Amino acid sequence: MLQVTSPTFGARCTLQPSPSTTLDHIYSTLLKPSEPMSFEQPIALLEVAKLNRLVFQQGLAGDPNCGFFLAELLAFISKNLELLRRNNEAFRRFNADWTRARATTSKQPALRKLIHEVVSEAERRKWFLMVHKAMATPPHAIKPDKLLSDLPDLDPSPEVVQKWIDIVVYPHLRSIASELRNHPQIGNMKKALDKNGKFQVSRLKPEATTGTSLGVRS
């Protein structure tokens, strides 16, 4: 069975709803069991994720109704965590994985934390691209990215890790080189400084080329 194995709530996708997906369709889809190798339920959940993000953004902007909804939702989920863990194997597994990932990332050096965030965002976008490709009428809001789409799923093998470094991580580091240079921790890393004491983003690449930096567990 095809499962939603990438987080959708925090992904930086457009909030524009798919014109072919109505609330009635989402409701009826989620009432049915997932079909093997079907994208119907993941697509419906993608639209739910867009609504979640919209409510969250409006809550951040101070909307009282959205704030009330989020407070009630958080309390409801917190109250029913153990029930979900007992009854839903996917929730139990992924909730544990993401809880550990957040705890580990919070203790990591700044560069590894940044790399972890870049990879997590790329994994989410890769999943979105896969789902949109399966739609009968793909929305115009998501820009195709063949390099990312063609990447193998991230795993601890050196070949796969190197591909993710070359296609995802290092290009992003280069694009924010000036920010990294002025970062109080990353900009002063000894490994990032050349013999003249100048920051060189290229010197960060060997530091990034490890499974641990990418958040991969063997």
TIGUDREN-214359 format. One record per residue (C-alpha): residue number from 0; x, y, z. Coordinates in steps of 0.25 Angstrom, whole numbers, plus 5000, padded with zeros to 4 digits. Example, Ala and Ser with C-alpha at 12.3 -4.5 7.8 and 13.67 -1.06 7.14 Angstrom:
! TIGUDREN-214359
<node><vokol>0</vokol><east>5049</east><north>4982</north><up>5031</up></node>
<node><vokol>1</vokol><east>5055</east><north>4996</north><up>5029</up></node>
***
This chain:
! TIGUDREN-214359
<node><vokol>0</vokol><east>5000</east><north>5000</north><up>5000</up></node>
<node><vokol>1</vokol><east>5005</east><north>5014</north><up>4996</up></node>
<node><vokol>2</vokol><east>5007</east><north>5022</north><up>5009</up></node>
<node><vokol>3</vokol><east>5009</east><north>5037</north><up>5012</up></node>
<node><vokol>4</vokol><east>5024</east><north>5035</north><up>5017</up></node>
<node><vokol>5</vokol><east>5028</east><north>5049</north><up>5017</up></node>
<node><vokol>6</vokol><east>5023</east><north>5061</north><up>5026</up></node>
<node><vokol>7</vokol><east>5014</east><north>5070</north><up>5019</up></node>
<node><vokol>8</vokol><east>5009</east><north>5080</north><up>5029</up></node>
<node><vokol>9</vokol><east>5022</east><north>5088</north><up>5029</up></node>
<node><vokol>10</vokol><east>5026</east><north>5087</north><up>5015</up></node>
<node><vokol>11</vokol><east>5028</east><north>5100</north><up>5007</up></node>
<node><vokol>12</vokol><east>5017</east><north>5097</north><up>4996</up></node>
<node><vokol>13</vokol><east>5007</east><north>5106</north><up>4990</up></node>
<node><vokol>14</vokol><east>4994</east><north>5108</north><up>4998</up></node>
<node><vokol>15</vokol><east>4986</east><north>5109</north><up>4985</up></node>
<node><vokol>16</vokol><east>4976</east><north>5097</north><up>4985</up></node>
<node><vokol>17</vokol><east>4975</east><north>5087</north><up>4974</up></node>
<node><vokol>18</vokol><east>4963</east><north>5091</north><up>4965</up></node>
<node><vokol>19</vokol><east>4960</east><north>5077</north><up>4963</up></node>
<node><vokol>20</vokol><east>4959</east><north>5073</north><up>4978</up></node>
<node><vokol>21</vokol><east>4947</east><north>5078</north><up>4986</up></node>
<node><vokol>22</vokol><east>4944</east><north>5076</north><up>5000</up></node>
<node><vokol>23</vokol><east>4933</east><north>5066</north><up>4997</up></node>
<node><vokol>24</vokol><east>4944</east><north>5058</north><up>4989</up></node>
<node><vokol>25</vokol><east>4954</east><north>5059</north><up>5001</up></node>
<node><vokol>26</vokol><east>4944</east><north>5055</north><up>5011</up></node>
<node><vokol>27</vokol><east>4939</east><north>5043</north><up>5003</up></node>
<node><vokol>28</vokol><east>4953</east><north>5039</north><up>4999</up></node>
<node><vokol>29</vokol><east>4958</east><north>5039</north><up>5014</up></node>
<node><vokol>30</vokol><east>4946</east><north>5030</north><up>5018</up></node>
<node><vokol>31</vokol><east>4950</east><north>5019</north><up>5009</up></node>
<node><vokol>32</vokol><east>4962</east><north>5010</north><up>5012</up></node>
<node><vokol>33</vokol><east>4975</east><north>5013</north><up>5004</up></node>
<node><vokol>34</vokol><east>4976</east><north>5005</north><up>4992</up></node>
<node><vokol>35</vokol><east>4989</east><north>4998</north><up>4988</up></node>
<node><vokol>36</vokol><east>4998</east><north>5007</north><up>4979</up></node>
<node><vokol>37</vokol><east>4987</east><north>5017</north><up>4979</up></node>
<node><vokol>38</vokol><east>4991</east><north>5032</north><up>4980</up></node>
<node><vokol>39</vokol><east>4976</east><north>5036</north><up>4983</up></node>
<node><vokol>40</vokol><east>4977</east><north>5037</north><up>4998</up></node>
<node><vokol>41</vokol><east>4991</east><north>5043</north><up>4998</up></node>
<node><vokol>42</vokol><east>4986</east><north>5054</north><up>4989</up></node>
<node><vokol>43</vokol><east>4974</east><north>5057</north><up>4998</up></node>
<node><vokol>44</vokol><east>4983</east><north>5058</north><up>5010</up></node>
<node><vokol>45</vokol><east>4992</east><north>5067</north><up>5002</up></node>
<node><vokol>46</vokol><east>4980</east><north>5077</north><up>5001</up></node>
<node><vokol>47</vokol><east>4977</east><north>5075</north><up>5016</up></node>
<node><vokol>48</vokol><east>4992</east><north>5079</north><up>5019</up></node>
<node><vokol>49</vokol><east>4990</east><north>5091</north><up>5011</up></node>
<node><vokol>50</vokol><east>4978</east><north>5095</north><up>5019</up></node>
<node><vokol>51</vokol><east>4986</east><north>5092</north><up>5032</up></node>
<node><vokol>52</vokol><east>4997</east><north>5101</north><up>5028</up></node>
<node><vokol>53</vokol><east>4987</east><north>5112</north><up>5024</up></node>
<node><vokol>54</vokol><east>4980</east><north>5111</north><up>5038</up></node>
<node><vokol>55</vokol><east>4994</east><north>5111</north><up>5044</up></node>
<node><vokol>56</vokol><east>4999</east><north>5124</north><up>5036</up></node>
<node><vokol>57</vokol><east>4986</east><north>5131</north><up>5040</up></node>
<node><vokol>58</vokol><east>4988</east><north>5127</north><up>5054</up></node>
<node><vokol>59</vokol><east>5002</east><north>5133</north><up>5054</up></node>
<node><vokol>60</vokol><east>4996</east><north>5146</north><up>5048</up></node>
<node><vokol>61</vokol><east>4987</east><north>5147</north><up>5060</up></node>
<node><vokol>62</vokol><east>4973</east><north>5142</north><up>5055</up></node>
<node><vokol>63</vokol><east>4965</east><north>5138</north><up>5067</up></node>
<node><vokol>64</vokol><east>4957</east><north>5127</north><up>5061</up></node>
<node><vokol>65</vokol><east>4969</east><north>5120</north><up>5055</up></node>
<node><vokol>66</vokol><east>4976</east><north>5122</north><up>5069</up></node>
<node><vokol>67</vokol><east>4965</east><north>5115</north><up>5076</up></node>
<node><vokol>68</vokol><east>4964</east><north>5104</north><up>5066</up></node>
<node><vokol>69</vokol><east>4979</east><north>5101</north><up>5067</up></node>
<node><vokol>70</vokol><east>4978</east><north>5101</north><up>5082</up></node>
<node><vokol>71</vokol><east>4967</east><north>5091</north><up>5082</up></node>
<node><vokol>72</vokol><east>4974</east><north>5083</north><up>5072</up></node>
<node><vokol>73</vokol><east>4987</east><north>5082</north><up>5080</up></node>
<node><vokol>74</vokol><east>4979</east><north>5078</north><up>5093</up></node>
<node><vokol>75</vokol><east>4971</east><north>5068</north><up>5085</up></node>
<node><vokol>76</vokol><east>4984</east><north>5061</north><up>5079</up></node>
<node><vokol>77</vokol><east>4991</east><north>5062</north><up>5092</up></node>
<node><vokol>78</vokol><east>4980</east><north>5055</north><up>5100</up></node>
<node><vokol>79</vokol><east>4979</east><north>5044</north><up>5089</up></node>
<node><vokol>80</vokol><east>4994</east><north>5041</north><up>5087</up></node>
<node><vokol>81</vokol><east>4994</east><north>5028</north><up>5094</up></node>
<node><vokol>82</vokol><east>4981</east><north>5023</north><up>5087</up></node>
<node><vokol>83</vokol><east>4988</east><north>5027</north><up>5073</up></node>
<node><vokol>84</vokol><east>5000</east><north>5019</north><up>5077</up></node>
<node><vokol>85</vokol><east>4993</east><north>5007</north><up>5081</up></node>
<node><vokol>86</vokol><east>4984</east><north>5007</north><up>5069</up></node>
<node><vokol>87</vokol><east>4992</east><north>5012</north><up>5057</up></node>
<node><vokol>88</vokol><east>5005</east><north>5006</north><up>5054</up></node>
<node><vokol>89</vokol><east>5009</east><north>5016</north><up>5044</up></node>
<node><vokol>90</vokol><east>5007</east><north>5027</north><up>5054</up></node>
<node><vokol>91</vokol><east>5014</east><north>5020</north><up>5065</up></node>
<node><vokol>92</vokol><east>5026</east><north>5018</north><up>5056</up></node>
<node><vokol>93</vokol><east>5027</east><north>5032</north><up>5049</up></node>
<node><vokol>94</vokol><east>5024</east><north>5039</north><up>5062</up></node>
<node><vokol>95</vokol><east>5035</east><north>5033</north><up>5069</up></node>
<node><vokol>96</vokol><east>5045</east><north>5035</north><up>5057</up></node>
<node><vokol>97</vokol><east>5041</east><north>5050</north><up>5056</up></node>
<node><vokol>98</vokol><east>5042</east><north>5052</north><up>5071</up></node>
<node><vokol>99</vokol><east>5056</east><north>5046</north><up>5071</up></node>
<node><vokol>100</vokol><east>5060</east><north>5054</north><up>5059</up></node>
<node><vokol>101</vokol><east>5055</east><north>5067</north><up>5065</up></node>
<node><vokol>102</vokol><east>5063</east><north>5064</north><up>5078</up></node>
<node><vokol>103</vokol><east>5075</east><north>5060</north><up>5071</up></node>
<node><vokol>104</vokol><east>5075</east><north>5072</north><up>5062</up></node>
<node><vokol>105</vokol><east>5073</east><north>5082</north><up>5073</up></node>
<node><vokol>106</vokol><east>5087</east><north>5077</north><up>5079</up></node>
<node><vokol>107</vokol><east>5094</east><north>5077</north><up>5066</up></node>
<node><vokol>108</vokol><east>5105</east><north>5088</north><up>5062</up></node>
<node><vokol>109</vokol><east>5099</east><north>5099</north><up>5054</up></node>
<node><vokol>110</vokol><east>5104</east><north>5093</north><up>5040</up></node>
<node><vokol>111</vokol><east>5098</east><north>5079</north><up>5042</up></node>
<node><vokol>112</vokol><east>5085</east><north>5085</north><up>5047</up></node>
<node><vokol>113</vokol><east>5085</east><north>5094</north><up>5034</up></node>
<node><vokol>114</vokol><east>5088</east><north>5082</north><up>5026</up></node>
<node><vokol>115</vokol><east>5077</east><north>5073</north><up>5033</up></node>
<node><vokol>116</vokol><east>5067</east><north>5084</north><up>5030</up></node>
<node><vokol>117</vokol><east>5071</east><north>5085</north><up>5015</up></node>
<node><vokol>118</vokol><east>5070</east><north>5070</north><up>5013</up></node>
<node><vokol>119</vokol><east>5057</east><north>5069</north><up>5020</up></node>
<node><vokol>120</vokol><east>5051</east><north>5080</north><up>5012</up></node>
<node><vokol>121</vokol><east>5056</east><north>5074</north><up>4999</up></node>
<node><vokol>122</vokol><east>5050</east><north>5060</north><up>5003</up></node>
<node><vokol>123</vokol><east>5036</east><north>5067</north><up>5005</up></node>
<node><vokol>124</vokol><east>5037</east><north>5074</north><up>4992</up></node>
<node><vokol>125</vokol><east>5042</east><north>5061</north><up>4985</up></node>
<node><vokol>126</vokol><east>5029</east><north>5055</north><up>4991</up></node>
<node><vokol>127</vokol><east>5020</east><north>5066</north><up>4986</up></node>
<node><vokol>128</vokol><east>5026</east><north>5065</north><up>4972</up></node>
<node><vokol>129</vokol><east>5023</east><north>5050</north><up>4972</up></node>
<node><vokol>130</vokol><east>5009</east><north>5052</north><up>4976</up></node>
<node><vokol>131</vokol><east>5006</east><north>5064</north><up>4966</up></node>
<node><vokol>132</vokol><east>5012</east><north>5055</north><up>4955</up></node>
<node><vokol>133</vokol><east>5001</east><north>5045</north><up>4958</up></node>
<node><vokol>134</vokol><east>4990</east><north>5055</north><up>4957</up></node>
<node><vokol>135</vokol><east>4981</east><north>5055</north><up>4945</up></node>
<node><vokol>136</vokol><east>4983</east><north>5070</north><up>4944</up></node>
<node><vokol>137</vokol><east>4996</east><north>5074</north><up>4951</up></node>
<node><vokol>138</vokol><east>4994</east><north>5088</north><up>4957</up></node>
<node><vokol>139</vokol><east>5003</east><north>5099</north><up>4951</up></node>
<node><vokol>140</vokol><east>5007</east><north>5104</north><up>4965</up></node>
<node><vokol>141</vokol><east>5018</east><north>5094</north><up>4967</up></node>
<node><vokol>142</vokol><east>5031</east><north>5096</north><up>4959</up></node>
<node><vokol>143</vokol><east>5036</east><north>5083</north><up>4952</up></node>
<node><vokol>144</vokol><east>5050</east><north>5079</north><up>4957</up></node>
<node><vokol>145</vokol><east>5055</east><north>5067</north><up>4949</up></node>
<node><vokol>146</vokol><east>5068</east><north>5066</north><up>4957</up></node>
<node><vokol>147</vokol><east>5061</east><north>5065</north><up>4970</up></node>
<node><vokol>148</vokol><east>5050</east><north>5055</north><up>4964</up></node>
<node><vokol>149</vokol><east>5061</east><north>5046</north><up>4959</up></node>
<node><vokol>150</vokol><east>5069</east><north>5045</north><up>4972</up></node>
<node><vokol>151</vokol><east>5068</east><north>5032</north><up>4979</up></node>
<node><vokol>152</vokol><east>5062</east><north>5031</north><up>4993</up></node>
<node><vokol>153</vokol><east>5072</east><north>5035</north><up>5003</up></node>
<node><vokol>154</vokol><east>5079</east><north>5024</north><up>5010</up></node>
<node><vokol>155</vokol><east>5093</east><north>5021</north><up>5016</up></node>
<node><vokol>156</vokol><east>5100</east><north>5016</north><up>5004</up></node>
<node><vokol>157</vokol><east>5111</east><north>5025</north><up>5000</up></node>
<node><vokol>158</vokol><east>5107</east><north>5026</north><up>4986</up></node>
<node><vokol>159</vokol><east>5093</east><north>5031</north><up>4990</up></node>
<node><vokol>160</vokol><east>5098</east><north>5041</north><up>5000</up></node>
<node><vokol>161</vokol><east>5108</east><north>5047</north><up>4990</up></node>
<node><vokol>162</vokol><east>5097</east><north>5049</north><up>4980</up></node>
<node><vokol>163</vokol><east>5089</east><north>5057</north><up>4991</up></node>
<node><vokol>164</vokol><east>5101</east><north>5065</north><up>4994</up></node>
<node><vokol>165</vokol><east>5104</east><north>5069</north><up>4980</up></node>
<node><vokol>166</vokol><east>5089</east><north>5072</north><up>4976</up></node>
<node><vokol>167</vokol><east>5083</east><north>5077</north><up>4988</up></node>
<node><vokol>168</vokol><east>5092</east><north>5081</north><up>4999</up></node>
<node><vokol>169</vokol><east>5104</east><north>5087</north><up>4993</up></node>
<node><vokol>170</vokol><east>5096</east><north>5096</north><up>4983</up></node>
<node><vokol>171</vokol><east>5088</east><north>5101</north><up>4995</up></node>
<node><vokol>172</vokol><east>5100</east><north>5104</north><up>5003</up></node>
<node><vokol>173</vokol><east>5106</east><north>5112</north><up>4991</up></node>
<node><vokol>174</vokol><east>5094</east><north>5120</north><up>4989</up></node>
<node><vokol>175</vokol><east>5094</east><north>5125</north><up>5003</up></node>
<node><vokol>176</vokol><east>5110</east><north>5126</north><up>5004</up></node>
<node><vokol>177</vokol><east>5109</east><north>5141</north><up>5009</up></node>
<node><vokol>178</vokol><east>5100</east><north>5137</north><up>5020</up></node>
<node><vokol>179</vokol><east>5108</east><north>5126</north><up>5024</up></node>
<node><vokol>180</vokol><east>5121</east><north>5135</north><up>5024</up></node>
<node><vokol>181</vokol><east>5114</east><north>5144</north><up>5034</up></node>
<node><vokol>182</vokol><east>5108</east><north>5133</north><up>5043</up></node>
<node><vokol>183</vokol><east>5115</east><north>5133</north><up>5057</up></node>
<node><vokol>184</vokol><east>5117</east><north>5118</north><up>5057</up></node>
<node><vokol>185</vokol><east>5118</east><north>5113</north><up>5043</up></node>
<node><vokol>186</vokol><east>5126</east><north>5126</north><up>5038</up></node>
<node><vokol>187</vokol><east>5137</east><north>5123</north><up>5048</up></node>
<node><vokol>188</vokol><east>5138</east><north>5108</north><up>5046</up></node>
<node><vokol>189</vokol><east>5153</east><north>5105</north><up>5045</up></node>
<node><vokol>190</vokol><east>5150</east><north>5095</north><up>5034</up></node>
<node><vokol>191</vokol><east>5143</east><north>5106</north><up>5026</up></node>
<node><vokol>192</vokol><east>5155</east><north>5115</north><up>5026</up></node>
<node><vokol>193</vokol><east>5166</east><north>5115</north><up>5015</up></node>
<node><vokol>194</vokol><east>5181</east><north>5117</north><up>5018</up></node>
<node><vokol>195</vokol><east>5178</east><north>5132</north><up>5018</up></node>
<node><vokol>196</vokol><east>5167</east><north>5131</north><up>5028</up></node>
<node><vokol>197</vokol><east>5156</east><north>5134</north><up>5018</up></node>
<node><vokol>198</vokol><east>5143</east><north>5127</north><up>5018</up></node>
<node><vokol>199</vokol><east>5141</east><north>5117</north><up>5007</up></node>
<node><vokol>200</vokol><east>5128</east><north>5110</north><up>5005</up></node>
<node><vokol>201</vokol><east>5135</east><north>5099</north><up>4997</up></node>
<node><vokol>202</vokol><east>5142</east><north>5095</north><up>5009</up></node>
<node><vokol>203</vokol><east>5129</east><north>5091</north><up>5016</up></node>
<node><vokol>204</vokol><east>5126</east><north>5080</north><up>5005</up></node>
<node><vokol>205</vokol><east>5135</east><north>5069</north><up>5012</up></node>
<node><vokol>206</vokol><east>5128</east><north>5073</north><up>5025</up></node>
<node><vokol>207</vokol><east>5114</east><north>5071</north><up>5019</up></node>
<node><vokol>208</vokol><east>5118</east><north>5058</north><up>5012</up></node>
<node><vokol>209</vokol><east>5114</east><north>5048</north><up>5023</up></node>
<node><vokol>210</vokol><east>5102</east><north>5040</north><up>5026</up></node>
<node><vokol>211</vokol><east>5101</east><north>5046</north><up>5040</up></node>
<node><vokol>212</vokol><east>5101</east><north>5060</north><up>5034</up></node>
<node><vokol>213</vokol><east>5089</east><north>5056</north><up>5025</up></node>
<node><vokol>214</vokol><east>5081</east><north>5050</north><up>5037</up></node>
<node><vokol>215</vokol><east>5082</east><north>5036</north><up>5031</up></node>
<node><vokol>216</vokol><east>5083</east><north>5025</north><up>5041</up></node>
<node><vokol>217</vokol><east>5089</east><north>5011</north><up>5036</up></node>
***
